[in-house]
Amino acid sequence: MNRRATGHGNRLVHVDALRGFALLGILAVNMALFSSGFAFTGIADPTFTSFTDKVVTWTVYFLFTMKFYLLFSFLFGYSFTLQLDSAQRKGRRFTPAFLRRLGALFVLGVAHAVLLFPGDILSTYAVLGLLLLAVRRIRPRTAVVLAGLLTVATTGAVVLVALSGSLAADPAAALVEGQRATEALRGSPSEVIAEHVRTVPWILGTLVVQGPLAFTSFLLGLAAGKIRALGDLQRHQRVLQLLQWVGLPVGLSGSLVFASFGGTHDTFATAVGYATAPLLTAAYAATMLRVFSSPRAAVFTEFLAAAGRLALSNYLLQSVICALVFTGLGAGLIGQVSPGVVLSMTFAVFVVQIIGSYLWCQRFRYGPVEWLLRAVTYASWNPRSAGRQQVTA
């Protein structure tokens, strides 16, 4: 087994590191959304139109958008199988505990959307987790086939929507809306929260837009977890290479089209992203897993793994930082920071997070939000021991 001694039981360090790597992509996309009041209007921010601004925006679309939440989703499905097996080994009732976990995720997600960021994904995961629970006995091959069919169906649906023109943005109305949202998010804390409440329907929009592909990644993670595909990387080097050889050229080609034709602001470009982003995500994962399996990357892997062990805390902390920088909850710099500076801030914040996570993990077993989620899951305020006890509630 490809485990390294980390002081954290039998955790797979490369799986934690992969989760930490996903945090970088999540932050790159979300910080770009935080920095502009035009994020959800369907048009590009007209404030930043220089060549450099356009190149940076294109780069974020090309490398990050629509890829990393799929990686998080895959790992959610993979971890689900580990939790299920652990419950069976220890004689715990799995379903009640998992439902409490999903309930806590949903509450966290709604609070996150209202207080910090309407583009929250946690509430979507909570809803989709119910579907994952329902299909938990599915065979790995069936799960993969179903994931493929869902991807094709979702892509086809987006193409039909694009042909109908029903989601095409009115540029004039979108401009007015973006300016209004910018001022609201730059206002007082009460104005910021009121604007978030007004955009709470985006939670439903996130479920509709991101939900299908997120669930396909859940299924792929479920299939991989059932066969313990990430348990021994050395046995699967050829598979990882195949994912790179296929995923990189196809995925990057699709991402090139996606980024060059407007990204999520263009429905046809989005359809191309739906069709090819999963392959690029798989190639990213395969590449990083091969890096993590190298002894020369041990230190790098350990730091990323620490960030991954605190993934939920770090995800929410990212939103806190972005809200304090860009909204009226703090400095109110929304619409005033160029995409290049925003991307530089992304890397700076991420470096601080992985260092902070590493130091935290030297003293504590869980992150603060992970501790709370585990306490709710096991109905115990002693989460360290709760995982070893039978849950009967």
DRENBATOR-400793 format. One record per atom (N, C-alpha, C): z, y negated, x negated. Coordinates in steps of 0.05 Angstrom, whole numbers, padded with zeros to 5 digits, always signed. Example, Ala and Ser with C-alpha at 12.3 -4.5 7.8 and 13.67 -1.06 7.14 Angstrom:
<rs>
+00156+00114-00264 +00156+00090-00246 +00156+00066-00264 +00142+00045-00257 +00143+00021-00273 +00157-00001-00258 
</rs>
This chain:
<rs>
+00000+00024-00017 +00000+00000+00000 +00000-00025-00017 -00015-00045-00009 -00017-00069-00024 +00005-00089-00016 +00030-00082-00023 +00052-00100-00016 +00063-00111-00043 +00073-00135-00041 +00087-00146-00065 +00115-00153-00057 +00133-00150-00076 +00161-00156-00071 +00164-00186-00067 +00173-00194-00044 +00175-00223-00037 +00203-00230-00028 +00220-00210-00025 +00247-00216-00014 +00246-00219+00016 +00225-00210+00028 +00222-00212+00057 +00215-00186+00070 +00230-00165+00062 +00226-00139+00074 +00199-00127+00068 +00186-00116+00088 +00161-00102+00084 +00137-00118+00093 +00140-00144+00093 +00117-00161+00100 +00095-00158+00081 +00070-00159+00091 +00047-00159+00074 +00041-00187+00064 +00044-00191+00038 +00042-00218+00028 +00014-00229+00032 -00007-00213+00030 -00034-00223+00033 -00040-00231+00062 -00026-00219+00081 -00030-00227+00109 -00016-00254+00114 +00007-00257+00103 +00021-00283+00105 +00004-00305+00090 -00007-00298+00067 -00024-00317+00053 -00048-00325+00068 -00060-00305+00082 -00084-00311+00099 -00076-00330+00121 -00053-00326+00133 -00043-00344+00153 -00038-00372+00142 -00028-00373+00118 -00024-00399+00104 -00050-00413+00099 -00071-00398+00091 -00097-00409+00087 -00108-00421+00113 -00104-00407+00135 -00113-00417+00161 -00101-00444+00168 -00076-00448+00159 -00063-00474+00165 -00079-00498+00153 -00092-00494+00130 -00108-00515+00119 -00131-00523+00137 -00146-00504+00147 -00168-00510+00165 -00159-00522+00191 -00136-00512+00202 -00125-00524+00226 -00118-00553+00222 -00106-00559+00199 -00098-00587+00193 -00122-00605+00190 -00143-00595+00176 -00167-00611+00172 -00180-00619+00198 -00181-00601+00217 -00193-00607+00243 -00175-00625+00259 -00149-00618+00261 -00131-00633+00278 -00126-00661+00267 -00124-00665+00241 -00120-00692+00231 -00144-00710+00237 -00168-00699+00235 -00192-00714+00243 -00191-00722+00272 -00181-00704+00289 -00178-00711+00318 -00157-00732+00323 -00134-00729+00309 -00113-00748+00311 -00122-00777+00303 -00139-00778+00284 -00146-00804+00272 -00164-00821+00288 -00175-00810+00310 -00195-00825+00326 -00189-00823+00356 -00192-00845+00370 -00189-00845+00399 -00213-00833+00413 -00234-00827+00398 -00259-00816+00410 -00260-00786+00408 -00238-00773+00400 -00238-00745+00395 -00247-00728+00419 -00239-00736+00443 -00245-00720+00466 -00264-00734+00486 -00281-00753+00475 -00299-00768+00493 -00327-00756+00494 -00333-00739+00475 -00360-00727+00474 -00380-00743+00457 -00371-00764+00444 -00388-00779+00426 -00373-00784+00400 -00388-00790+00379 -00376-00795+00353 -00363-00823+00353 -00343-00826+00336 -00329-00851+00334 -00348-00872+00322 -00354-00894+00337 -00373-00914+00327 -00361-00932+00305 -00335-00929+00300 -00322-00946+00280 -00330-00940+00252 -00336-00914+00247 -00342-00906+00219 -00370-00895+00218 -00389-00911+00209 -00417-00903+00210 -00430-00904+00182 -00415-00908+00161 -00427-00909+00134 -00437-00882+00126 -00453-00881+00106 -00463-00855+00096 -00440-00836+00088 -00420-00847+00074 -00398-00831+00065 -00382-00820+00089 -00378-00837+00109 -00363-00829+00133 -00378-00805+00146 -00404-00808+00149 -00420-00787+00162 -00420-00761+00146 -00421-00763+00119 -00420-00739+00103 -00393-00725+00106 -00372-00739+00105 -00345-00727+00108 -00342-00714+00135 -00351-00728+00156 -00349-00716+00183 -00366-00691+00185 -00390-00692+00173 -00407-00669+00173 -00394-00645+00158 -00381-00652+00136 -00368-00631+00120 -00345-00617+00136 -00330-00633+00151 -00308-00621+00167 -00320-00602+00188 -00342-00611+00201 -00356-00594+00220 -00366-00568+00207 -00378-00572+00184 -00391-00550+00170 -00371-00529+00160 -00349-00537+00148 -00331-00518+00136 -00308-00510+00153 -00299-00527+00171 -00273-00522+00185 -00275-00518+00215 -00289-00535+00229 -00288-00535+00258 -00298-00509+00270 -00283-00498+00289 -00289-00473+00303 -00285-00448+00286 -00275-00450+00263 -00271-00427+00246 -00242-00418+00243 -00225-00437+00239 -00198-00429+00231 -00179-00422+00254 -00185-00433+00278 -00168-00423+00300 -00175-00394+00307 -00200-00386+00300 -00208-00358+00303 -00192-00340+00284 -00188-00350+00259 -00173-00335+00240 -00144-00332+00249 -00132-00354+00259 -00105-00353+00270 -00104-00332+00293 -00125-00333+00310 -00126-00315+00333 -00127-00286+00324 -00144-00280+00304 -00145-00253+00293 -00118-00244+00283 -00104-00261+00269 -00078-00253+00258 -00057-00250+00280 -00060-00265+00302 -00043-00261+00325 -00046-00233+00337 -00072-00224+00340 -00077-00197+00350 -00067-00176+00330 -00071-00181+00304 -00061-00161+00284 -00031-00159+00285 -00017-00182+00286 +00012-00182+00286 +00023-00169+00311 +00008-00171+00333 +00016-00159+00359 +00020-00129+00355 +00002-00116+00340 +00004-00087+00336 +00028-00080+00319 +00034-00097+00300 +00058-00092+00283 +00083-00094+00300 +00084-00114+00317 +00108-00118+00334 +00111-00094+00353 +00088-00085+00364 +00088-00062+00382 +00098-00037+00369 +00088-00032+00345 +00097-00008+00330 +00126-00010+00322 +00135-00033+00315 +00163-00037+00307 +00181-00031+00331 +00174-00041+00354 +00190-00036+00378 +00192-00006+00384 +00169+00008+00381 +00169+00037+00387 +00186+00052+00367 +00185+00044+00342 +00201+00058+00321 +00231+00054+00326 +00239+00030+00336 +00267+00024+00339 +00277+00028+00367 +00260+00039+00384 +00269+00046+00411 +00274+00022+00429 +00261+00000+00423 +00264-00024+00440 +00243-00025+00462 +00250-00038+00484 +00230-00043+00505 +00213-00067+00496 +00188-00062+00493 +00170-00083+00481 +00162-00104+00501 +00155-00096+00525 +00143-00115+00544 +00161-00138+00551 +00186-00133+00559 +00204-00156+00565 +00207-00176+00542 +00210-00165+00518 +00213-00183+00495 +00187-00199+00490 +00164-00186+00492 +00139-00200+00487 +00134-00221+00508 +00141-00215+00533 +00138-00235+00554 +00156-00259+00550 +00180-00255+00540 +00197-00278+00533 +00184-00294+00510 +00172-00280+00491 +00159-00293+00469 +00136-00311+00479 +00120-00300+00497 +00098-00315+00508 +00108-00339+00524 +00129-00335+00539 +00141-00357+00555 +00150-00380+00537 +00163-00372+00514 +00172-00393+00496 +00148-00407+00483 +00127-00392+00476 +00103-00404+00465 +00091-00424+00484 +00090-00416+00510 +00078-00434+00530 +00094-00460+00532 +00121-00458+00533 +00137-00481+00535 +00133-00499+00510 +00134-00487+00487 +00129-00502+00462 +00101-00516+00463 +00081-00501+00473 +00054-00512+00474 +00052-00536+00493 +00064-00534+00516 +00063-00557+00535 +00078-00581+00524 +00102-00576+00512 +00117-00598+00499 +00101-00610+00477 +00088-00594+00461 +00071-00603+00439 +00048-00621+00450 +00036-00612+00472 +00013-00627+00483 +00023-00654+00494 +00046-00654+00508 +00055-00679+00520 +00066-00699+00500 +00081-00688+00480 +00094-00706+00462 +00077-00714+00437 +00060-00695+00429 +00046-00700+00404 +00016-00698+00405 +00004-00676+00416 -00024-00671+00413 -00036-00656+00436 -00053-00668+00452 -00064-00654+00475 -00083-00631+00468 -00091-00629+00443 -00108-00607+00435 -00092-00582+00427 -00068-00579+00438 -00051-00556+00432 -00065-00529+00437 -00059-00509+00420 -00070-00483+00423 -00048-00462+00431 -00023-00469+00428 -00001-00450+00433 -00001-00441+00462 -00004-00459+00481 -00004-00452+00509 -00027-00434+00516 -00050-00438+00503 -00073-00421+00506 -00067-00393+00496 -00054-00391+00473 -00047-00365+00462 -00027-00351+00481 -00009-00366+00493 +00010-00354+00511 -00003-00341+00535 -00023-00355+00546 -00038-00344+00570 -00054-00320+00561 -00069-00323+00539 -00085-00300+00530 -00069-00277+00521 -00044-00282+00512 -00026-00260+00505 -00021-00241+00527 -00021-00251+00552 -00018-00234+00575 -00041-00214+00577 -00065-00223+00572 -00088-00205+00572 -00086-00185+00549 -00077-00194+00526 -00074-00176+00503 -00054-00154+00510 -00032-00162+00523 -00012-00142+00531 -00024-00122+00550 -00041-00131+00568 -00053-00113+00588 -00072-00093+00576 -00085-00100+00553 -00105-00081+00541 -00094-00069+00516 -00068-00068+00513 -00056-00060+00487 -00063-00031+00480 -00070-00014+00500 -00076+00014+00495 -00106+00019+00490 -00121-00002+00489 -00150+00001+00484 -00155+00013+00457 -00176+00029+00455 -00184+00041+00429 -00196+00020+00411 -00193+00023+00385 -00204+00003+00366 -00234-00001+00370 -00249+00020+00372 -00278+00017+00374 -00285+00003+00400 -00271+00009+00422 -00276-00004+00447 -00269-00034+00446 -00248-00040+00431 -00240-00068+00428 -00261-00084+00414 -00273-00072+00393 -00294-00085+00377 -00319-00090+00395 -00327-00069+00410 -00350-00072+00428 -00345-00093+00449 -00321-00093+00460 -00315-00113+00481 -00315-00141+00469 -00305-00144+00444 -00306-00170+00431 -00334-00180+00427 -00352-00162+00419 -00380-00169+00415 -00393-00178+00441 -00387-00163+00463 -00399-00170+00489 -00388-00197+00499 -00363-00202+00494 -00351-00228+00502 -00364-00251+00487 -00369-00246+00461 -00382-00267+00445 -00410-00274+00455 -00425-00253+00461 -00452-00256+00471 -00452-00271+00498 -00433-00262+00515 -00432-00274+00542 -00423-00303+00541 -00404-00309+00523 -00395-00337+00520 -00417-00355+00510 -00431-00345+00489 -00453-00360+00478 -00474-00365+00499 -00481-00345+00514 -00501-00348+00536 -00492-00368+00556 -00466-00368+00564 -00456-00387+00583 -00458-00416+00573 -00452-00420+00547 -00454-00446+00536 -00483-00456+00535 -00502-00438+00529 -00530-00445+00530 -00539-00453+00558 -00530-00439+00578 -00536-00446+00606 -00525-00473+00613 -00501-00479+00604 -00489-00505+00609 -00505-00527+00595 -00514-00521+00571 -00530-00541+00556 -00556-00546+00571 -00569-00525+00581 -00594-00529+00596 -00590-00544+00621 -00567-00541+00634 -00562-00556+00659 -00556-00585+00654 -00547-00591+00630 -00540-00619+00623 -00515-00629+00637 -00500-00612+00649 -00476-00620+00664 -00454-00632+00647 -00453-00625+00622 -00432-00635+00604 -00441-00657+00586 -00465-00667+00590 -00475-00688+00573 -00459-00714+00577 -00450-00726+00556 -00433-00750+00558 -00450-00774+00564 -00440-00792+00580 -00452-00818+00585 -00442-00836+00562 -00460-00844+00543 -00451-00859+00520 -00436-00885+00526 -00445-00899+00546 -00431-00925+00553 -00403-00919+00564 -00401-00900+00582 -00374-00893+00593 -00356-00882+00571 -00368-00865+00553 -00352-00853+00532 -00342-00874+00513 -00358-00895+00508 -00350-00916+00490 -00326-00931+00501 -00328-00937+00527 -00305-00951+00540 -00280-00934+00540 -00284-00908+00545 -00261-00890+00546 -00248-00887+00518 -00265-00885+00497 -00254-00883+00470 -00239-00908+00462 -00249-00931+00469 -00234-00956+00463 -00208-00957+00478 -00208-00949+00503 -00184-00949+00519 -00163-00930+00507 -00172-00905+00500 -00154-00885+00489 -00142-00895+00463 -00159-00908+00446 -00149-00918+00421 -00126-00937+00424 -00130-00956+00443 -00109-00976+00448 -00084-00963+00459 -00087-00944+00477 -00064-00930+00489 -00048-00915+00468 -00062-00901+00450 -00049-00885+00430 -00038-00902+00407 -00046-00926+00406 -00036-00945+00386 -00012-00960+00397 -00006-00957+00423 +00015-00972+00436 +00043-00962+00431 +00061-00968+00449 +00089-00960+00446 +00092-00930+00450 +00114-00919+00442 +00118-00890+00446 +00114-00882+00475 +00124-00898+00494 +00120-00891+00523 +00091-00891+00530 +00075-00910+00519 +00047-00910+00525 +00032-00886+00513 +00041-00878+00489 +00029-00855+00476 +00034-00830+00493 +00059-00826+00501 +00066-00802+00517 +00051-00803+00544 +00049-00827+00556 +00035-00829+00581 +00005-00822+00578 -00006-00829+00555 -00034-00822+00550 -00037-00791+00546 -00017-00780+00533 -00017-00750+00530 -00015-00737+00557 +00003-00747+00574 +00006-00735+00600 -00020-00737+00616 -00034-00760+00613 -00059-00764+00627 -00080-00743+00618 -00078-00735+00593 -00097-00716+00582 -00087-00687+00582 -00064-00682+00596 -00054-00655+00597 -00075-00635+00608 -00093-00643+00626 -00114-00624+00634 -00131-00613+00611 -00129-00626+00587 -00143-00614+00564 -00131-00587+00557 -00106-00582+00565 -00095-00555+00561 -00113-00534+00575 -00120-00540+00600 -00138-00523+00615 -00165-00522+00602 -00174-00546+00593 -00200-00547+00579 -00201-00531+00554 -00178-00531+00539 -00177-00515+00515 -00178-00485+00521 -00165-00477+00543 -00166-00449+00551 -00194-00441+00558 -00209-00458+00572 -00236-00452+00580 -00256-00452+00557 -00253-00472+00539 -00272-00475+00517 -00266-00456+00494 -00241-00456+00485 -00233-00440+00462 -00223-00412+00469 -00215-00409+00494 -00202-00384+00502 -00219-00359+00498 -00245-00359+00507 -00260-00334+00504 -00263-00324+00475 -00270-00343+00457 -00272-00334+00429 -00245-00327+00417 -00224-00342+00425 -00198-00335+00415 -00190-00307+00424 -00197-00300+00449 -00190-00273+00458 -00207-00252+00444 -00232-00258+00437 -00248-00238+00422 -00235-00234+00394 -00224-00255+00383 -00210-00252+00357 -00184-00236+00361 -00170-00240+00383 -00147-00224+00390 -00155-00194+00389 -00177-00188+00402 -00186-00160+00404 -00193-00149+00377 -00206-00165+00360 -00213-00156+00333 -00188-00151+00317 -00169-00169+00320 -00143-00166+00306 -00128-00142+00316 -00129-00137+00342 -00117-00113+00354 -00130-00088+00342 -00156-00087+00341 -00170-00064+00330 -00163-00060+00301 -00163-00081+00285 -00156-00079+00257 -00127-00070+00253 -00109-00080+00270 -00082-00072+00268 -00077-00043+00275 -00092-00033+00294 -00089-00005+00302 -00096+00015+00280 -00115+00007+00263 -00123+00024+00241 -00110+00015+00214 -00093-00006+00216 -00079-00017+00192 -00100-00025+00171 -00120-00039+00179 -00142-00047+00161 -00132-00064+00138 -00111-00079+00142 -00101-00097+00121 -00078-00085+00106 -00072-00060+00111 -00049-00047+00097 -00055-00041+00068 -00080-00035+00061 -00087-00028+00034 -00114-00040+00027 -00114-00063+00015 -00140-00077+00010 -00158-00061-00009 -00146-00047-00027 -00163-00033-00047 -00181-00012-00034 -00171+00000-00012 -00187+00020+00002 -00210+00007+00018 -00209-00019+00022 -00229-00032+00039 -00245-00053+00025 -00247-00050-00001 -00263-00070-00016 -00292-00071-00008 -00304-00048-00002 -00332-00048+00006 -00336-00061+00033 -00317-00057+00051 -00318-00071+00077 -00316-00101+00073 -00298-00109+00056 -00294-00138+00051 -00320-00150+00039 -00332-00135+00021 -00358-00144+00009 -00379-00146+00030 -00381-00127+00048 -00401-00127+00069 -00397-00152+00087 -00372-00157+00094 -00366-00181+00110 -00375-00206+00096 -00372-00207+00070 -00382-00231+00055 -00412-00232+00055 -00425-00210+00049 -00454-00210+00047 -00468-00217+00073 -00456-00208+00095 -00468-00214+00122 -00457-00240+00133 -00431-00244+00131 -00419-00267+00143 -00425-00293+00130 -00427-00294+00104 -00432-00320+00091 -00460-00331+00096 -00481-00316+00092 -00508-00327+00098 -00512-00333+00127 -00505-00315+00145 -00509-00320+00174 -00490-00342+00184 -00465-00340+00176 -00445-00359+00185 -00450-00387+00175 -00457-00390+00149 -00463-00416+00138 -00489-00428+00149 -00508-00411+00155 -00533-00421+00167 -00527-00432+00195 -00511-00417+00210 -00504-00427+00237 -00487-00452+00235 -00469-00453+00216 -00452-00477+00212 -00469-00501+00204 -00490-00496+00189 -00508-00518+00181 -00521-00530+00206 -00530-00513+00224 -00542-00523+00249 -00521-00537+00265 -00498-00525+00267 -00476-00536+00283 -00468-00564+00274 -00465-00567+00247 -00456-00593+00236 -00478-00614+00237 -00503-00605+00233 -00525-00624+00231 -00534-00635+00258 -00528-00621+00279 -00536-00629+00306 -00513-00639+00323 -00492-00648+00310 -00471-00662+00325 -00445-00647+00330 -00444-00622+00320 -00419-00607+00324 -00412-00603+00353 -00387-00607+00359 -00377-00603+00386 -00387-00625+00406 -00399-00646+00395 -00410-00666+00413 -00437-00658+00425 -00449-00637+00415 -00474-00627+00425 -00471-00598+00436 -00479-00593+00460 -00474-00567+00473 -00490-00545+00460 -00515-00551+00453 -00531-00530+00439 -00520-00523+00412 -00511-00544+00397 -00498-00539+00371 -00473-00522+00375 -00458-00528+00396 -00434-00513+00401 -00441-00484+00407 -00463-00479+00421 -00471-00451+00427 -00477-00437+00401 -00490-00450+00382 -00496-00438+00356 -00469-00432+00342 -00451-00450+00344 -00424-00446+00332 -00410-00422+00344 -00412-00419+00371 -00400-00396+00384 -00412-00369+00373 -00438-00370+00369 -00451-00345+00360 -00446-00338+00331 -00442-00358+00314 -00440-00352+00285 -00413-00358+00272 -00396-00374+00285 -00370-00380+00273 -00353-00355+00268 -00354-00335+00286 -00338-00311+00280 -00346-00297+00255 -00372-00297+00249 -00381-00285+00224 -00372-00300+00199 -00373-00327+00201 -00364-00343+00178 -00333-00340+00175 -00319-00339+00197 -00290-00335+00196 -00284-00308+00182 -00299-00287+00190 -00294-00261+00177 -00300-00262+00148 -00321-00277+00140 -00328-00279+00111 -00306-00295+00097 -00296-00316+00109 -00274-00331+00097 -00250-00312+00092 -00243-00297+00113 -00220-00279+00110 -00224-00258+00089 -00248-00246+00088 -00254-00226+00068 -00253-00238+00039 -00264-00262+00036 -00263-00275+00010 -00235-00280+00001 -00218-00291+00019 -00191-00297+00011 -00175-00272+00006 -00179-00251+00022 -00165-00226+00017 -00172-00214-00010 -00197-00216-00018 -00204-00207-00045 -00191-00223-00066 -00189-00249-00061 -00175-00267-00081 -00145-00259-00082 -00133-00254-00059 -00104-00248-00058 -00099-00221-00072 -00118-00203-00072 -00114-00177-00084 -00115-00177-00114 -00123-00200-00126 -00124-00202-00155 -00097-00210-00167 -00088-00196-00187 -00063-00204-00200 -00063-00232-00211 -00087-00242-00219 -00089-00269-00230 -00083-00290-00209 -00084-00283-00184 -00079-00303-00162 -00052-00300-00150 -00034-00286-00165 -00008-00279-00153 +00008-00304-00146 +00010-00323-00163 +00026-00347-00157 +00014-00363-00134 -00013-00366-00134 -00027-00379-00112 -00021-00365-00086 -00022-00339-00087 -00018-00323-00063 +00010-00326-00052 +00030-00326-00070 +00058-00328-00062 +00063-00355-00048 +00051-00376-00058 +00056-00403-00046 +00043-00404-00019 +00018-00394-00016 +00005-00393+00010 +00020-00375+00029 +00030-00353+00019 +00045-00335+00037 +00070-00348+00048 +00084-00364+00032 +00107-00379+00042 +00099-00397+00065 +00077-00411+00062 +00068-00428+00084 +00061-00412+00109 +00050-00388+00104 +00043-00370+00126 +00067-00359+00141 +00088-00354+00126 +00113-00343+00139 +00125-00364+00157 +00119-00390+00152 +00129-00412+00168 +00106-00425+00184 +00087-00408+00192 +00062-00419+00204 +00067-00436+00228 +00084-00427+00246 +00089-00441+00271 +00104-00468+00265 +00124-00467+00248 +00138-00491+00241 +00119-00511+00227 +00102-00500+00209 +00084-00518+00195 +00063-00529+00214 +00053-00513+00233 +00033-00523+00252 +00045-00547+00268 +00069-00544+00278 +00082-00565+00293 +00088-00589+00275 +00097-00584+00251 +00103-00605+00232 +00078-00621+00226 +00055-00608+00223 +00030-00622+00219 +00025-00643+00241 +00030-00635+00266 +00026-00653+00288 +00046-00676+00288 +00071-00670+00280 +00091-00692+00277 +00082-00712+00256 +00072-00703+00234 +00063-00721+00212 +00039-00737+00222 +00020-00724+00234 -00004-00738+00244 +00003-00759+00265 +00022-00751+00283 +00030-00770+00304 +00044-00794+00293 +00060-00790+00272 +00074-00812+00260 +00055-00831+00244 +00034-00819+00234 +00015-00836+00219 -00004-00850+00237 -00015-00836+00257 -00038-00847+00272 -00031-00859+00299 -00009-00851+00312 -00003-00861+00339 +00020-00881+00338 +00025-00892+00362 +00047-00912+00365 +00074-00900+00362 +00076-00873+00359 +00102-00861+00353 +00111-00868+00324 +00092-00878+00309 +00097-00886+00281 +00081-00910+00273 +00063-00906+00253 +00048-00929+00242 +00026-00938+00259 +00015-00922+00277 -00006-00930+00296 -00032-00936+00282 -00040-00920+00263 -00064-00925+00247 -00089-00912+00259 -00088-00904+00284 -00111-00891+00296 -00135-00910+00296 -00158-00900+00289 -00182-00917+00288 -00184-00935+00265 -00166-00934+00246 -00165-00952+00223 -00168-00938+00196 -00169-00912+00196 -00170-00897+00171 -00196-00882+00170 -00211-00885+00148 -00238-00873+00146 -00236-00843+00144 -00257-00828+00151 -00256-00799+00149 -00251-00789+00121 -00260-00803+00101 -00255-00794+00074 -00226-00795+00067 -00213-00816+00074 -00184-00819+00069 -00168-00798+00086 -00177-00794+00111 -00164-00774+00127 -00166-00746+00115 -00189-00739+00104 -00192-00713+00091 -00175-00711+00066 -00173-00732+00051 -00155-00732+00028 -00126-00729+00036 -00119-00742+00058 -00091-00739+00068 -00086-00710+00077 -00107-00697+00087 -00104-00669+00096 -00095-00652+00072 -00109-00654+00050 -00102-00638+00027 -00075-00645+00015 -00068-00671+00016 -00042-00679+00005 -00019-00668+00022 -00022-00670+00049 -00002-00660+00067 +00001-00629+00063 -00022-00616+00060 -00021-00587+00058 -00007-00578+00032 -00012-00592+00010 +00001-00585-00015 +00031-00588-00012 +00039-00610+00000 +00068-00615+00004 +00080-00593+00022 +00065-00584+00042 +00075-00563+00060 +00078-00537+00046 +00059-00529+00029 +00062-00503+00016 +00084-00503-00004 +00088-00526-00018 +00111-00528-00037 +00137-00527-00021 +00139-00543+00000 +00163-00543+00016 +00169-00516+00028 +00148-00502+00037 +00152-00476+00049 +00162-00456+00028 +00151-00457+00004 +00160-00439-00017 +00190-00444-00023 +00198-00469-00025 +00226-00475-00030 +00244-00466-00007 +00234-00470+00018 +00250-00461+00041 +00254-00431+00041 +00233-00417+00034 +00234-00387+00035 +00252-00376+00013 +00258-00392-00007 +00277-00383-00027 +00306-00381-00016 +00311-00396+00006 +00338-00397+00017 +00340-00385+00045 +00318-00386+00060 +00320-00377+00088 +00298-00356+00094 +00305-00338+00112 +00287-00317+00119 +00265-00326+00139 +00273-00345+00157 +00255-00354+00178 +00253-00385+00177 +00230-00395+00186 +00228-00423+00191 +00244-00431+00216 +00250-00457+00220 +00267-00464+00243 +00255-00457+00270 +00229-00461+00274 +00216-00454+00299 +00213-00424+00302 +00207-00411+00280 +00206-00382+00280 +00233-00370+00288 +00254-00382+00278 +00281-00372+00285 +00286-00375+00315 +00279-00398+00325 +00282-00403+00354 +00266-00384+00371 +00240-00380+00363 +00223-00362+00378 +00233-00333+00377 +00243-00325+00354 +00254-00298+00351 +00280-00295+00368 +00296-00316+00369 +00320-00315+00385 +00314-00311+00415 +00294-00326+00424 +00285-00323+00452 +00273-00295+00457 +00257-00286+00438 +00244-00260+00441 +00264-00238+00444 +00284-00238+00427 +00304-00216+00428 +00329-00223+00443 +00329-00246+00457 +00351-00254+00474 +00377-00252+00458 +00377-00263+00434 +00400-00262+00417 +00400-00286+00398 +00423-00299+00394 +00425-00321+00376 +00429-00312+00347 +00426-00286+00343 +00428-00275+00315 +00401-00261+00310 +00379-00276+00307 +00353-00263+00305 +00350-00244+00281 +00366-00249+00260 +00364-00231+00237 +00370-00202+00245 +00390-00199+00262 +00398-00171+00270 +00385-00163+00296 +00374-00182+00311 +00364-00176+00338 +00340-00157+00336 +00324-00159+00315 +00301-00142+00312 +00309-00113+00307 +00334-00108+00301 +00343-00080+00296 +00358-00069+00320 +00360-00085+00341 +00375-00076+00365 +00356-00071+00388 +00364-00054+00405 +00348-00048+00429 +00351-00070+00449 +00329-00081+00459 +00329-00102+00478 +00326-00089+00506 +00345-00093+00523 +00344-00080+00549 +00340-00100+00572 +00340-00126+00565 +00337-00146+00587 +00309-00146+00598 
</rs>
